[in-house]
Amino acid sequence: MESKMFGSRSSVGNWCGRVAASPNYLFLPIQLPIPIPNPILHCSRSSLQLTARRRFSFSPVPPMDDEHQAKEQEEYASHSDHLHQFTAIPTIDKAWLFNSHTIHMPSQAMFCVSQPNLLTNKRKKSIVSASLLRQTDATVAFHWTPFPIEFSGVSAMLPSPSASKLLIVRNPESEGPCRFEIWSSSQLEKEFHVPQSKHGSVYTDGWFEGISWNLNETCIAYVAEEPAPAKPTFNDLGGYQKSGSSDKDCGTWKAQGEWEEEWGETYAGKRQPALFVIDITSGEVQAVKGIDKSLSIGQVVWAPTIEGSVQYLVFVGWSFETRKLGIKYCYNRPCALYAVKAPHYESKANETETYSTEDVQAVNLTQTISSAFYPRFSPDGKFLVFVSARSSVDSGAHSATNSLHRIDWPKDMKLYQSSKIHEVIPVVLFAEDGSFPGLYCSNILSDPWLSDGHSLVVASVWHSNQVLLSINVLSGEILRITPANSNFSWSLLTLDGNNILAVSSSPVDVPQIKYGAIVKNTTNNEEWSWSDVSNPIFKCSDKVRSSISSLTSSIMKIPVKDVSESLTKGASQPFEAIFVSSKTKKSDACDPLIVVLHGGPHSVLLSSFSKPLAYLASVGYSLLIVNYRGSIGFGEEALQSLPGKAGSQDVNDVLTAIDHVIDLGLASPSKIAVLGGSHGGFLTTHLIGQAPEKFVAAAARNPVCNLALMVGTTDIPDWCYVETYGTKGKDKFTEAPSAEDLTLFYSKSPISHLSKAKTPTLFLLGAQDLRVPISTGLQYARALREKGVPTKVIVFPNDVHGIERPQSDFESYLNIAIWFNKYCK
């Protein structure tokens, strides 16, 4: 399971396209409140004082006297001010570039920026705009508008291909209609209200999410919740009301009706994702026909247009048999690409033409492969590229090494289920030092193409870094276009012709916008050159800059201990850990060390800027961020070495990494704490039981503590089988575990080592967590308390697995710092 804490795959700061524009597209055409002059949220210290409304303590110590209580309150006040200065740093969610086709006229850039608002417990969103002037030396000058423009109530926004129109989607908060707004460069042109009887909220989750303009900019395809099924209705005497009665009929009440399966974590209460098309001239909305009701739809794109012919939509479809297992962060759910006729074109292409049922049915384009998603057509429409997680589906691991594929799109628009699938990038089993370790991408831009039309740019994990790659989808050539031998990680914002807008950061460097261009080097060969873009977005306080300027980071290679002949070559290679520390020692003693462990386990902690981790480092801790074997980014053999050995191989890798920094004189063995979430919490609670003398404090966010308890309540029970049994667990999975299964689950769990645990431990639990239900963490915490171990539990009533709501995230890390201060310093 992957927890988004610490930025698994993406950075903690929190799972873009290229279009042309008219020169006057400088103003955002949205009715908004007055702009906020300063993008950094200001709150008084008193507004951040934490109450005990969500916290209860299992500490067996007597109440504090007034002096100790006053000291603790002062510590909370001091740390909350400092933490807030880190959390207030904004994040770029999306970006667009609008190219000017007029000579000497600047292009325009638009950035969607967010930052946590602690008072409202939501993320405050705004638009920041700039004009771009290209310089003769391949650099670019950005001229920023004076203030950001806050927008609220916007669920999604998407410019049209020509940038002459902007779609704004506003999902309802209750039973109201879904609103679609079409803006020109200066005003609202159209507004349509789609009632709940047609469909529910539009999906904007990044998984099922799919909103796509057609090339003519007359229709928009999108994924939304299908209408709610009719529920049995009764009158006040218990009599059954026949269908057709109004929801507002007096004297009636609705029963619950049959329960329906959901896709687990973060999708509770969400109805089946279905495909719709809206005509932006008339506002007519049609559900797309020909799609099997068992498919959940996502990631829709329009197929290339051939004049006079029916137009197609291509989408991803996820199927299920008896149960919808949790899908968030789980790439092991089978899926395929389908093509289906678009409804508006179906009726208008030829008024007299009729279609048979067979003609209307969606065509599965990828029957020969178990996974296909992120469909992207080439600019000339000659081929369709997609990513596959077949290694994940076939092995059962929730995430694994991706492959990249291409389908040649038929000129005659005759689609066949037997279309040949070309493999562009295979699954990489093992990579020699410095070579490409495999494809690990969590997203692809809607328009990812360089100007040659066959090279796409993606962000991919490469060991402990995220890098940008240019991939020639015809030849399979892969170029790493961001600097090698760097401790920085990169995320991709958008493309500007043959130029790239990206963000670069490190654990001790706040994010910086970068502009990349192809230049000729001294030997007249082409290479990528990157320049800094001065910007107001990643503004942070002088205190934050001063704090992190005293820190340094490096990526360590940790040799595998006790290599056996049974290990594959990939599993025998060193794994990595990111080490963050002060540049100078204050004395002969080392700073206390926090060992940071990611979730998954098939995830990664990147060498990018993490606001909470930078905060912990700034208050006097060294950090050892361990990417143990089984993490993504190191090849498939290393990743697949962990299933079946969870709780042993990963635990030993962490202990090996700790001994490594102790042997180098970088950490004191008497001042080590451990912190992890999800599977990282599984490791945290394993470590305090298996190596009780090693740690003076621990903190676990939604930890897996008892697999035997979790398997019957989680949305991903198959995960318990695969990580316990290995790949064969995929076939052993059943909804009714045997006594043998439960015994093995227990033996693999942290709770089996509870008798040795004595480390003071802080638990941070989301009450709405469907991935690792709260019961497993509470059971372990209560058992520690029973042993007399100092234990503190904070429960967040409205949080799910990630504990990402602004107040919850803030309170979590504030308490982590204070808990560690109590036992480490």
N, C-alpha and C positions, 0 to 999 in steps of 0.2 A: 504494500500500500504506500502511496506517495502522499506525504503531507506537504502542503505548500509552505510550511514554516521553513525558514532559511533559504527559500528560493530553490526548491528542488526543481531541476531543469531550468527554471527561470529564476531571476534573482528575487530576494525577499522583498524588495521594494514593491514588491508585490510582485495560470492555466490557463493595408497601406498600399496603398496603391499609387500608380503613376497615371495622371490624367492631364489633359491639356486644359487651359483656362483662358478666359477673356481677361485682359489686363485689369479690369475693374473689380476682379474677384478678391477684394481686399477686406471686405466687410462681411461678417458672418450674418447671414440672413435668418436669424432666430430671435423671436421675441423673448428678451431676457431681462432679468433684474439689472440694476445699475452695476457696472463693473466694480470689482473689489480692487482698490489701489495696490494692495500688497498681496502677492500670492501666498505668502507664508501666514498660516493661521496664528493668531495671537489669543492667548487665554491667560487669565490671571492664575497665579499659583493656587488660589483658593478653589478655582473651578476644577482643578485637577486632583484635589484631595480625594483619596479613595475611601469609600465606606465599606462597611462589613456586610453589605446587603447580599453579596454573592459569595462571601467567603466564610468557610467554617474550618476550624482548626482541630486536628487530631493530636495536638501536642500534649504529652502527659506532664508537662511542667506546670507549676502553679502560676496564677495570674501575676502580671508584672506590677511592681510598685509604680508610684507616680513618676519617679525620676527616670526609670527605664522606659515608661510609656512616653514621656516627653522626648526622650532621646530617639525612640523609634519614629515618632511623628516627625521630628526634624529630619531624620534620615529619609523618610518618605517624601517630604517636601523638597529636599535637595535633589534627590534622584529623579523625582517626577519632572522638575524643571529641566534637568539635563536630558532626560530621555525624550521629552517633548521636542526639544530642539533637533533631535535626530528624526523622529517620526514625522515632523512637519515638512521634511524635504519632499517636494512633489515628484511624481512619477509620470513619464510619458506613456500613455496607453496606446495611442495610434498617431499616425502622421500621414499627411498627403502633400504631394507637390503638384502644383498646377502650372504647367509650362505655358509661357507666352510665345505665340508664333509671330509676334511683331518685333521687328528689329529694334534693338536698344531698349525694349520694354522689359522690366524685371519679371521673373516668375514669382509665384506666391507659394508660401508654405503654411500649412495649418496643422497645429498640434493639439491633440486632445490630452489634457493634463488632469491628473487627480491627486488629491492629498486627503488624509484622514481628517474628519471633523469630529473631535471628541465630544462636543456638546450635543450634536445630533446623532452621533454614533453611526454616521454614514460617511462615504467618501464624497468630498466636494469636487465637482468637475468644472473645468473651464476650458475655453479655447484661447490659445496663444497663436498669433499670426506674425508672419514676417515676409518681407520681399527679398528676393535673391538677385544679386548682381555677380555674374561670373567674371573672374579676373583672368588676365592673360597667362598667369602662371599656374593655371588649373585649380586655383583656390576659388572660394566664393565668399562674398560679403553678405551677411544677413543684417537687414534693417528691421528691427522689431517694433511692433506697435506698442504704445506706451503702457497699456494695461491689458491684462487678460479679461475675457468676458465669461462670467459664470453662467452656466446653463443648468437647469434642473428639470427633472421629469422626463429627460431624454433617455430612451432605452437603447437606441441605435441611430447612427447617422452614416450616410453613404453617398458620396458624390456620384453623378452619372459619368459615363465614359468620356464625354466631352467637357465635363465640369460646368455645363450650362444649367444643370439642375442639382438640387441637393435633397435627398430623402431624409426626413426625420421621423422616427417611429417613437411613439409614446404608449407604452403598455399601461393598462389600467391597474390601479392598486386594489380595486375591489371588483364589483360586477359590471363596471362600465365598459364602453366600447374601446377597442384598440384604435388609436389615431395615427393616420398617415398624413404627413405634410410634405408637399412638394414646393420647394423654394427656388426662385430664380436668384440672380446675383443681387437683387435689391428688395424683393418682396415675396410674400407668401402667394403662390399661384393657385394651389389646390389644397383642400383639406378633406379627408374622407374618414368617417367614423365606421369602423367595422364592428357589428354587434357580436356579442358572445355566442349567439345562435349560429354564426358563420364560423368563427374560430376564437380561441382564447389568445393568450399573450404570444407575441413573436419570440422565438428562441434567440437569445443573445449570449449564450453561455460559452461560446468558443468550441463546443463539441458538436451539438446538433445545429448550432448556428449556421445559417446560410441565407444571405440576402444578395440578390444579383439583378442588376439592370440588364435588359436586352440591348443589343447594339443600336437599335433604332430609338431607344429611350422612350418607348411607349408603354412598356410593361415591366413589372418587377416581380420576380419569383422569390419566395421566402418560405421559411419553415415556421410553423406556429402550432400551438396546441389544438388538437382537433376539438370540435364542440363537445360539451359535456353530455353524456348520455342521459336520456330521460329517466327520472327516478319515480318509483311508485308513489302515488299521491292518494291520501285518504281524507275524508271529511271529519268533522268533529265527533261523529258517532262511530268512526272506525270504518265507514263504508269506502270501498275502493272507487276512485275517480278514473274514468276512462281517459285515454290519451287525448290531448288537444285542449285540456283545461289550462287556463292561464296560471302562471306562477304567482300572480297577484290575487287570485281568487280568495275571497274571504272565507274563513271557516274551513280551510284545508291545511294539511301539513304534509311534508315530503319525508319519505323513508330514506334510508341510506342506499338501498340497492346493493347490487353485487360489488364486492371489493375487486379492484383491478391492480394488476402488477405494475410496479414502477421501476425506474432504472436506478434506484438506490440513492446513495449519498448525493445531496444537493438537489435531487429531483423529487423529493417527497411532495406530494400534492400536485405534481405536474402531469398533465395528460399526454397521451401519445403524440409525438411530433409528426406532423403531416405537412404536405406540400401544397402551396397555394400560389396563385398568380393574380395580381391586381392590374387592371388597365387604368393608367393614370389620367386618361382622358375622361372616361365615364365613371371611374371609381368602382366598376364591377369587379367583384372578387369571385374567383372560381377555385374550387378544390380540384387538383389535378387527378384525372381519372387513370385507371389502368394500373394502379399500384396495389399490391397485395396488402391487406389490412394487417398482416403480421409484421410488416416492416416498419421500423422507426426511421424517419427520414432526417437527413442533415446535409450540410455543405453543398447546396445546390449551385450550379453554374449553367449559363446558357451555352448551348453548342453553337458552332459557327453557322452563320446564316447563308443559305443559298436562295437567291431570289426566285420567288414563285413556288418554293417548296415548303412543306411543313417544317416548323422549327421544333427542335428537341431541347429538353432539359436533361442534364446529367446530374445525378445525386448519389450520395452514399446511403445505403440501406443496411440497417442492423436487424438481424432476425433473432428470434428466440423460440425455444420449444415449450417447455413447461413453466419456465421462470425467467424473469428479467433479472439477471445478476447485476450488481453494481457496475456502472460503466465509467464513472469519473476516474481518470488516471489509469484506466484498465484497457490497454491496447489489445488484450487477449480475447476480446469479443469479436467473433467473426463478422465481417462486413464485406460488401461488394459494391461496385459501381453499376448503376442502372441508367438507362436512357429511356425517356418517355416523351410523348408528344405534348407540346405546350398547348393548353386549352384555347387560348385566344387565337393562336395561329391555326389551330385545327379547324376553327369555324370560319376563318376569313381567307385562308389560302385558296380555297376553292369552294364556293358556296354550294355547288351541285355535287361535290364529291362526298361519298359516304365511306365510313370506315368499319371494318369488321371488328369484332371483339378482339381477335388475334392482333390486328393492327394497333389497337389502342394499348394493349398490355405492355408494361415496362419490360425492357430487355436487359438481362444480366450480362454485362460486358466482361466480367472477370470471373467466370465460373471456374477457371482452372487454378485460381489462387485463393487462399483462405481469408485474405485481408486486402482491402483497397480503400484508400481515403485521400483527402486533399487533391481532388481532381483539378488540373489546370490545363487549359488549351493553349497551344502556341499562338503567337500573334497572327500568323498566317492561317491558322485553323487546320493545319495539316496533320497535327498529332495531339494526343491527349496524354499528359504525364500524371502519374499518381504515386503516392507512397504506400508501401505495404508493411504491416507488422506481422507478416506470416510466421516469423520465428517466435513471436510472442504467442500467437494463436496456437501454433503447432506444439509448443512446449508447455504452455500453460502459465509461463511467467507473465506477470501483469504488464511488464514492459521489457523490451529486448532490442536487439539491433535491427534497424529498418533496412528495407531495400527500396530502390527506385525503379519505376517501370514506364514503358511508353506503348501506346496503342496508336497505330496509324489510322487517322479518321477517314472514313470512306467518302470519296468525292460525290458518289451518287446517293449518299445518305441512307444506304441500305445497311442496316445494323445487324450484326450476327453475334450470337452468343459464343461462337467459336473464333472470335477475332484473335489474331496472334498478339501475344503480349511479349514485348521485347524487354529484357532485363538490362537496365542502364547501370545500376550499382547493385552488386550482389550483397548478401549478408557477409560481413567480414568476420571470420572466425578468430584470427590472430593477426596482429600487425607488428612487424619489426619496429625497433626504436625509431621514432620520428615519422613513421609512415601513417597513412590514413587508417584510423582505427574502426571505421564503420560509420554509417549514417545514423544520427540520433537527432531528429528534428521534431519539434513539438508544434510547428506551425509553418505555413508557407504563405507569402503575400498573395493577395488576389491577383496582382500583376508582378510576377517575380523575374521578368525577362530583361536581359540586356538587349542592346539594339540589333544584335545579329539574329535575334529571333529564335535561337536554339540553345542559348546559355542561360540557365536560371541561377539565381542567387538565393541561398538559404543559410540560416543559422543552424549550426550543428555542434553537439557536444564532442570535444576532442580531449579526452582525459579529464582533467579538472577545469579546463577552460571551455568556453563556448566561442566558436570561431565562425567566420563567414566563408562560405565556399561558393565558387563558381563551377557549375556542372554543365558540361556539354552533353545534352541528352541524346545527341546523335552518335557521338564517339565514345561517351562514357568518361571523358577526361575530367579530372577533378583538380581544381586549383584552390589552395588556401590563400585567400586574398587579404586576410588581416595578418599583422606581423607575427612571425613565429618567435619562439623563445621569449614569450611575454607572460607575465603574471596577470594580464588583463583578460576579461571576458567581454564579448561583443554581442549586442542584439541589433537586429535589422529593423529599421523604421520604414523606409520606402526607397524606391529607385527614381533617378532623374536621368533618363537616357542611359548613358554608359557610366553614370555617376551614382554614388550610393550615399544615403543618409543613414547613419547608424549611431549607436550609443556605446561607449566604452567605459568600463570601470574596473576597479580592483577592490579587494577587501579593505584597502586603506585609501582609496581614491574615489571621491564622489563621481557620479556619472557625468560624462562629458559628451556632447554631441560632436560627431565626427563626419567630415565630408570626404568621400573617397573618389579619386579620379584616376584614370589610366594615363600614365606619362611615359616618356622615353627616358631610359637611364643612360649612363655614360657610354654603354656599349651599344646604344641605339635599340635596345630591347624594351618591350613594353612591361611595365610593372605598375602596381597600385600604390598611389601616394595618398596619405591621410593627413588632413589638416583639422585643427580644432575650430569649432564654431562657437564664437562667443555668444552666450545666451543667458536670459534671465530666469530660465525654468528651474535649473537645479541650484537655486539660491539656497545657501545655508548660512547659519550664524557664524560670527567670528569664533565663538567658543567651539563650535563643531570643527571648523577648519583647523583651529589650533590643536584640538584634541587628536585629530587623526593625523596631523602633520608629524606627530611624535611617534607614529606607529610605522611598522614595516611588515611586509608579508613575503612569503616564499612558498614554493611548491616542492615538497619533499618526496623522494622516491623511497618507499619502505620495502625492503626485501622480505619476501615470504619466508616465514619460519618453518623449519621441518618439512621441506619439499619432499614429497613421496613420488614414486614412479607412477602411481595411479593418477596423478594430476596431469591434465592436458598442458600443452606448452603455454597456452594463454593464461591458465590458472596458476602457473608457476612464476610468472613475471611479477616484478614489484608492483604494488598498488601505490596510491598517492595520498598525501595529507597536506592540507594548506595550513601553514603555521603563521600566526599573527602575533606580534609582540611589540614591546617598546623598543625604540631604536637604541636606547641607552639604559643600562642597568643602574638602578638607584642605589644599590649596595651590592654586597656579595651574594645576597639571597635573590632567588628568581621570583618573579611575580607568580601569584597563584595561577594554575592552569585550568581552563575549562575545555573538556573534550566534547566536541560538538558532533552529533551523529544524525545523518539524514534518514528520512523514512523510505518506504518502498517495499523491500530493500533495493529494488532495481530502479534507482533514481541516482541523483548526484548532487553534491553541494559545489556550486561553481565559484570560481575565483572572481566573483563580481561583488559590488558593494551591497552589503546587507545592513540596513539601518539598525535593527536590533543587535546584530553581532558587533557592528562597529561601536555601538553604545557600550556593550559589555567590555570590549577591548579598551575603550576610552576611560573606563573607571578602574583600571589597574589590573586587568586580567590578560594573560596570554591565551590564545585560542589554538587548539589542535583540531582541525576540521577533517575528519577521516572519511575518505572514499574507499571503503573496504572492498575486497573482491565481491563481485555481484552488482557493483555500481555500473550504470551505463557509461559509455564513452571509452571503454577499454577493450572492445572486441567481444564476440559472442562466447568464446570459450571461457573467458574470465567470468562473464556474467552468469553462465549456466553452471558454474562450479558451486554456486551457493544453494540453489534449491535442494532440499534434502539434508542440508547441513546448517540450516538456520539455528542460531543459538550456540553454535560451536565454532564453525569457521569464521563467521563475522565477529564473534566475541574475541577469538584469538587474534584476528587482524588488528582489532582496536587495542588490545593489550600489547601487541608487538609495536604498534605505532607509539604508544605511551612510553614503553621502554626505550624506544629509539631516541625520543627527545630528552629523556632523562640521561641516557648515556652521552648525549651531546652536551650536557650541562645546561640545557635550556629550560628545564622544569625541575621543581623540587618534588620528590616522591611523597612528601608529607602534606602537600597543598594542591590536591587534584580533585576537581569536581567534574561531573558528567551531566550532559544535557542532550535530550533527544525527544523527537516526537514521532508518533505512529510506530513504525518499525524501529526508528531511533529510540523510542521509549521502550520498546521490547528489549533492545540492546542495553539501555540504561538500567533497567530493572534486572536484566540478566547479570550485568557486570557487578552490581552491588551485592548479588548473591554468590557469584562465582569467584569474585576477587574482593571480598569484603574489606580487606586491609588497604586496598588501593585508593579508596575514595573517601573524602571527608564530607561531601555533600552531593546531592543529585536533584535533578528536576526533570520531570517527564510530562509531556503534553500528549494527552489521549494515547497512553501506552498500551501495547498488547502485552498483557500480563498472564493470561490463561487461555490458551488456544482451545482447550476443552470446553470452556464456558463461551468463548467468542463464536465458535463454529455454528452454534444454533441460533445466534442472534444477529450476526453480521450480514451485510448485503453482499459480501464476497466469500462465502464459505469455501469455495474452490481454492482460494488463496491459502487457506489453512492446510489443505491437502497437498498442494504443490510445494509449499515451503517446508512441509514436514517430510513428505515422501520423495520429493524430487519430481521429475517429469512424469513418472508413472502415477503420481497423485492426480493428474488430470483425468485419468481413466478410473481411478478409485473413487472419485468424488461422488457422494450421494447425500441427499437431504437427511438421511437417517444413519448417522455414524454408528459403527459397531462399537462394542465395548473395547475391542482391540484398538480401534482408531482413537477413541477417547483416552485410553491409557497412554498411547504414544504422544498424542497432543499434549497431555499434561506433562509428560517427561521432557518434552521439548520447550516447555514454557518457563518463564522466570519464576513462577510461583513454586516450581519444584525445588528451587534453591533458596526458598524464603527462610529456612531455619538458620542460614548463615548470615543473612542480611542484617546490617546494623547501621547503615549510612542514613543520616537525616535526609529525608526526601520530600520534595514539593511536587504535588500532583496538580495539573491544570487540565480540566475536563470539560468537554462540550456536551451538554445534556441532550442535544439533538443529533449527536453523532451516530450515524447508521453504519459507518465503516468499522469503528472499534467502539462498540456501545459502552456507555459509562460504567456498566456493571463490572467489567474486568478491571478497570482502574480502581474503583471503589473497593472491590474485594481485596486487592493487594494492599491498598492503603490501610484498610481496617485490620488486616492481618499484621502489618507492621506496627500499628498502634498497640495491638494486643501483646506484641513482644516488648513494648516499651520504647520503641524507636521514635525519635522526634519526627513527626509527620504532619504535613499541612496540605489541605485540599482546597482548591478554589474551583467552584463549579460555575460555568457560564450557561445560564438557562436557555438562551436562544442561539447558541453557537453549534455548528456542525463540526466535522472532523478537523478542518483547518484552523479553527479559532481565529478568524480573520476580521471580525467586526472591530472597528477602531478602538472602542473602549476595552474590549476583551484582550486584544493584542497588546495594548498599552499596559493594562493591569498585569498581564502575564509576565512581560519582561521586566517590569518594575519589581515584581515580587521575586523573580529569578535573581536579580541583582542583589536585592536585600537578603534573600535566603543564603546566597553564596557568601555575601559579606559576613554573615553571622557565623559561618562555620569555616571559612577559608582564610579569613584575615584576622 
